[in-house]
Amino acid sequence: MNKLYPSAAAALDGIVKDGQLLAVGGFGLCGIPEALIAALRDSGVKDLTVISNNAGVDGFGLGQLLETRQIKKMISSYVGENKEFERQYLAGELELEFTPQGTLAEKLRAGGAGIPAFFTRTGVGTLVAEGKELREFDGQTYVMERALTPAVSLVKAHIADKSGNLVFRRTARNFNPAVAMAGQLTVVEVEQVVEIGELDPDAIHLPGIYVHRIVHNPTPEKRIEKRTTRSAA
């Protein structure tokens, strides 16, 4: 089955809706589905709850959706580098479910594996554990975390065949496989598309069973985050 769509807008048509729970792959600006995020912005859907390790930067990545006020709530582990995020959160205009990074990864992995919840020691005794079930195992206290199963997942990969088998490029793999597996419907943006059978089965990072739609974006912008410093006073 050919899962290739002619554009990011076409791939999102009919599947994104107001008030949805979505997940977006990437780590910082590394491995983010740039074209799909832009198409999501242009779709005009609103009141979204978005799962992503980061919240983009001002004017790029998920930062675009914050500027257009399409995101109601973020489920993230790191939200620095975005002044608009800070402004909305401090003004009470944006909800935030702050989640430890490893816990966020496991919540997505569990969702993809059909595991509804799991126990972890991370967050015990902190705000993270407030309102959640605690249980003792072998003399240690654990907090129960629920898995995440977004209605739609937006993912970035390097290569896909037309059946959706994926190859990721180095550190751009990051959260993308877990996000893809967790989604009830997964849309993947890739730089190269090959015919079925061209990929070495041993080189495939994620099988096409998790992928529903593919978008070819051969020339992504790929912005790079750089550390800036100032001289000591």
Beta strands, then each sheet from edge to edge (+ up, - down):
strand 1: 4-5
strand 2: 21-24
strand 3: 48-51
strand 4: 71-76
strand 5: 95-98
strand 6: 117-120
strand 7: 134-137
strand 8: 140-146
strand 9: 152-161
strand 10: 166-167
strand 11: 186-194
strand 12: 213-216
sheet 1: 1+ 12+ 11+ 9+ 2+ 3+ 4+ 5+
sheet 2: 1+ 12+ 11+ 9+ 10-
sheet 3: 6+ 8- 7+
end
